[in-house]
Amino acid sequence: MTDLFRKAGLEADAPRPLADRLRPQSLGEVVGQGHVLGPAGPVGRMLAQGRLSSLILWGPPGVGKTTIARLLADASGLQFHPLSAVFSGVADLKKAFEKARARRAAGQGTLLFVDEIHRFNRAQQDGFLPVVEEGVVTLVGATTENPSFELNAALLSRCQVMVLKRLDEEALEALLKRAETAEGRALPLQPEARGTLIAMADGDGRYLLNLAEEVLRLDLSEPLSSAGLGEFLQKRAPVYDKDREEHYNLISALHKSVRGSDPDAALYWLARMLEAGEDPLFLARRIVRMANEDIGLADPTAIHAALAAKETYDFLGSPEGELALAQAVVHLACAPKSNAVYVAWKAASRLAHETGSLMPPAHILNAPTRLMKDQGYGKGYEYDHDVEGGVSGQDYFPEQLKDRPVLYAPKDSGREAAIAERLARWRVIREKRRSG
């Protein structure tokens, strides 16, 4: 296996970061990924059978993707050949494939590890297909992005996707204990500060060990408290990219929390997105959509609250205007829910698409000329305001639609309950007119 430090001209005993010194030396030492690497996991079963398929390792930063790939090569007896999609191009891939073919001819297999594989474009990804299919290389790609969106379907069909989990508190605590063993002393932290350190890492093992290394370098007379720790260390920035999967995951969580009438969860996801740097006006637009899609006429004031939040944010900006977004989110989460208009609109759109050439019935057409009157335009029309109860019961659909469709079916929720009662009365009037 290539020693990156030696390759860079460093001596074996030169200083190395704690995270590098603590890299696992076997798959059994990898923490937090037992669901993939354990005896019952898919990779564990492959290795027990003496085989290894091409894989895509999908997971957040700092969970061990590169280390796992290196250890898979060791466990499978394959030559580890690393590439980074950030720094490599077509020429580098061709060289790697040529070397792999030469090794294969000599009886040696190759595990080609491609970090950030999602950064290769579609044409570059296609270049892997023949060498993977022929078995020239066993490909192990690493990505932080959803492979379904970022990788070719043809490449995905030749690889198994392994989802690596964000490291939980137990896994991160295990890393801290290894760091203390390696350094020969305990971290100078009070118990609650130890928990704070783990929280700062936000599931990233590499970042946790970097933080621990900084703490171990401090010259302290007594263990640090949580407040004292915060003075020395920077919390890890949330994993968030406005045009990547996490963006869509969080807005989905916010929308579904509102739809599910959970104001607490809705506020949490709103705060998560704002804390990560999301554009508040993007959130304002989505809040307006929630009011239309999930509350509708069950609470007609919801749309006004959503629009008022957008206007308030425009006027105040951050951070004061963010409170208006929070207020709108709570209003929507606590409002009675109905998607009846949303469902009705989709049904109306489908019906319009299927029957787009049908004319309105003649009695509701205007007749500004004698010719139109002679053609029957406006004949028999009844002015509803002049009818007792204000509803004539005439049919306003095209005559060819014999079975009058019911598109809007209000729910027994909020103000729509009263709307449902009115529509039921009017429907009786229409039915009597049609049958009479």
N, C-alpha and C positions, 0 to 999 in steps of 0.2 A: 504494500500500500504506500502511496506517495505521502511523504511527510512534508507538509506545506512549509513548515518552519525551516527544515533543512534545505528544501528546494529554494527558499528565499535567502539562503546563505547564513542562517542563524545557527549557532551551536546548540547541541542537544540540551545543554543545561542553561541556556539563555532564558531570561524571564518570559513567562507565558501567562496569558490571562487565566484566572481561576476557572472560568467556564471551559476553556480548552483543556486544562489539566484534568478536569473532572469528566471529560467525555467518557461515556460508558465503553468498556472494552469487550462487552458481550451483549447480546440482545436481552439477556436476563437482567442486566443492570439498567435497562431503559425504563423510566418511570412513566406511569400514566397512560400507557398504550397497551395494556394487557388484553383488551378486547380484540386487538389485531395481532399482537405478537405472541400471546400466551398459547398454551397447548391446544386450547379450544378455538383460538382465533384463526382466521383464514391463512395468514402468513405462517403461523406456527404449524398448522396442519401441512402446508406445502413443504416446509423444511423437514418435517418428520418423514415425509414421503420421498425426500431426496430430490425435490424439484423446486423451481422458482419461476413463476410467470412474470411477464412484464407488468409493472405496477405504476399507478399514479398515486403518490402520497399527497393527500389534500388536507391541509390543516393550517391553523394560525401560526404566526412566527413563534419561534422558541420552544417548539414541542418535540424537536429531535428528528426532523425529516432527513437532514444530511447525515446525521449520525446513524440513523436506522439504515440508510442506503449503504453506507460504508460497512456496517456490520452484516448486512445481508450478503454482500460480496464475500466477506470472510467466511460466513457460515455456509455459503454455497460453493466455495472454492473457485470463485470467479475473480478475474482481474478488475479492480475498481478503476474506472476511467471517468473522472468528474469533468463536467462542462457547466458553464453558466450561460443561460440564454441572454443575459444582459450584455456579456462581453464576447459572445461567440456568434459567428455567421455561418454561411453555407460552406466556406472553405474549411472552417474548423470541424464541421460535421463530416465532411468528406474525409479529412485526415483521420478522424476518430473511427469512421467506418472501415477505412483501409487498414488501420492498425488492428481492428477487431477481426477482420478477415485473415490477416496474417497470423494472429494468435490462434484463430480457429483451425487454420491449416496445421499449426503446431500442436493441436490438441488442447488448447487453453481457451476457455470461454471468457466473455467480457460482460461485466455489468456497467452499462453506460448510464451514469447519473447526470440528469439535466436539471439543474436548479432553475427555478422561475420559468418552467417550461411554457407557461401560458404567454410569455413574452415573444415566443417565436410566432411568426405569422402563419397563415394557413398553408402557404406553399412550403415553408420550412418544415412545418409539422408533417406534411405529406412525405417529406424525405425520409422519415423514420419508417414508413410502412414496409418497404421491401426488406430492410435489414431486420426488422422485428419479426416479420412473417417467415423469413428464411432461417431465423434463429442465429443470425450473425451476432446480435447483441441481445441481452436481456435489458430492456429499458426500464429504468426507474426514474420517473419524473416527479419533481416536487413543485407544488403550487399552493399559494394562499387563496387563489380564486376558484370559484365553482367550475369544475371541469366541464360541466354540461354547457356552460356559456362560452368558455374560453378555448376549448380543444375540439379538433375535428372529430366528427362522429366516427370516421374511419379509424382514427387513432384510438379512440375510446373503445371501439369494438375489439381491438387487439390487446387491450390492457385492462387490468382490474383496478378499480378505484378503491383505495383504502382511506377511510376518513379518520384522521388523527384528532384526538380531542384536546381542547384547551386544558392545560394542567390544573388539576384541582388542588385544594389546600393540602390534602394528604401527600400528593406527589411533590408539591413544592416544599413541604416540610422535610421530606426525605432528602431533597437536594441540599437544604440547609444543613442537615446533619452530616452529609458527606463533606460539605465545605468545612465544617468544624473539625471533622476527623482529619481532613487533609492538612489543615492549618495547625492542628494540635491545640486548639483553644476554642472556647465557646464565643459566640457573638455577644458583644457587650450590650445586650438589649434586655429591657424589662419584658415580662411575658406579653403584655399588651402591645408593646412595640414590635415584638416578633411577629404578631398577627398583622400589624400595620405594614411591616416590610413585605409580607406575603401578599397582602392586598395591593400594595404598590406595583407588584410585578404583573398583576392582571393576567395570570395564567401563562406568562412567558418565562420558561425556565432559564434561558440564557440571561435575560434581563435581571432575574432574581439573583443569579450568581454574580453578576456585575455589581448589583447593589450590595450584596454581602461582602464582596471584596473591598468596596469603598468603606463599609463599616469597620471591617477588620483592620483597615489602615489608620483608623482614628486613634488618637492618643487620648484616652478618656480616664478620668479618675473614678467614675461610677457609671453603671449601665444607663443607656439612654431610655427616656420615656418616648411615647408616641409623638408628643409635641416636639421633643428634642430631635427625634429622627427626621421629622419633617423639615427641620432647619438645615439639615445636611444633605438630604437626598431629594431628587426630583421624581415625582410620580410618573409612571409610564403613561405616555399619551394613549388614549383609547385607539383601538384598531378600527379605523374608519376611513373610507374613501368614497367621495360623493358620487362616483360613477361606477362603483363596484358593488359586490354582493351585500356587504354589511349595510350599506345605505338602504338597499331594498328590504333587507331583513328587518331593520329597525322601523322603517315606515310601515311595514306590514304589521309589526307588533303593535305600533301605536294605533293604526286603523282598527285592528281586530279587538284591541282593548276597549276602544270607544264603542264599537259595535256590540261588544259583550257587556256593556254597562258597568265597567270597572274603572272608576275615576282614578283610583290609586295607581293602578298599572299604567293607565294612559298618561298620567303626569310623569311617572318614572321614565317611560320611553320618550316622551317629549323632552324631558331634561337631558336624557342620554344623548339625543340627537343635537340639541343646542350646545351641550358641553363638548361634543366632538367637532363643532364648527359648522353644522348644517346651516344652510341659508334659511333664515326665519320666514322669508317670503315663500319659499318652497313649501314649508310647513303650513303657512297660512292658506295656500292654494289647496293643499290636501285636506285641511280642516273644512274648507268650503265644500269640497267634494263629499266628505263624510256627512255633512249636514243634508245634502241633497240625496245621497245614496241610501243612508241608513236611518235617518230620522224622518225626512220628508214631511208630509202633512200631519203626522202624529204630533209634531210640535213645530208649527210654521215659524216660530220665533227663532229656531235654531239657525236657519240660514242668515237671519239678520245678525245674530250674535257672532257668527263666523265672519261675515263681511265687516262687522264693526271691529273685530279683533285685527283684521288686516289693515283697516284704516288707522286704528290706534297705533299699530306698530309702525306704519308709514310716518305717523306724526311724531312719535316718541323715539323710535329706534331702539337699539339695545343699550343697556339691559332692561330699561323700564318697560318697553313695549312687549317684552317677552311675557310679562304678567298677563297681558290681554290675551295672548295665545293660550296661556294656561287656563284662563277663565273660560275661554271658548271650548277648550277640550273638556273641562269639567261639565260645562253646560250640556254638551253633546252626549257625554258618557251617562249623565243622569237623566237625560230626556227619554220619554217613551220612544220606542223604535218602530219604524215601518219602512220596508223597502218596496211597498206596493206601487208607488209611482215609478221607481226604478225598473221593476219587473214589467209594469205596464208599458213603459217606453220601449223596452227591448222587444216586447211582443208587437207593439205598433210598428216598429221599424221593420221587423220581419214581414208583417202583413203588407206594409207599403211596398216592400221590395218584391213581394210575390204578385201584387195586384196593382202595380204602378200605373196602368193605363186606364183604369176604370173611371168613368165620369161620375160626378156627384149626381144625386137624383134631381130631376128637373125642377121640382117644386122649391128647392132652395137656391136656384140659380137666379141671378139678377137679370132683368129684362129691360134694359134701357132703350131698346129699339122695337119697332112693330114686328120686324122679322123674328126677333127672339120671342116675343109674345106669341106669335103665330106658331112657333116651334114648341110652345108649352112651358117656356122658362117662367118660373115663379108661380105657375098655376097651382092653386090649392094650398099655397103656403099660409100658415097660421102664425100670427105674431104672438109669441109666447106671453108677452106682458099683458096681452088682452084676454088671456085665458084664465079661468079660475084656478088658483094655485100656482100660476106662472109656468106651468109645464104642459105643453100641448100633447106630448107623446108621439110626435111625428118621428119618422125614421130618417136619419141623416147620413147613413152609410150608402155606398153605391147599391143600386137595385140588384146587381148581380150577386151580391153577398146575401144569399138567402138565409143562412144561419147567422144571425146577428152576433158578432163576437163580443165577449166581455173581456176587455183588456185591463181595466182598472178595478181591482178587488181590494178595497180598503180593509185594513185590519181593525180588530177590536182593541185599539191601542191609542191612548191620548185622544186628540181631537178627531182622529179618523173614525172613531166609534160613531160619532154623530153623523159624519159624512156617510158612513155605511147605512145608517138608518134612512137618511134622505134618499140615497140611491135606490134602496129597496122599494121605497114608496113610488119613486118615479118609474122604476122598472115595471111595477104593476100597471101603471098608467099606459106605458108603451105596449105591454102585452095585451091589455084590453083593447087598445086601438087596433093592433095588428090582427087580433082574433075576431074583432067586430066587423 
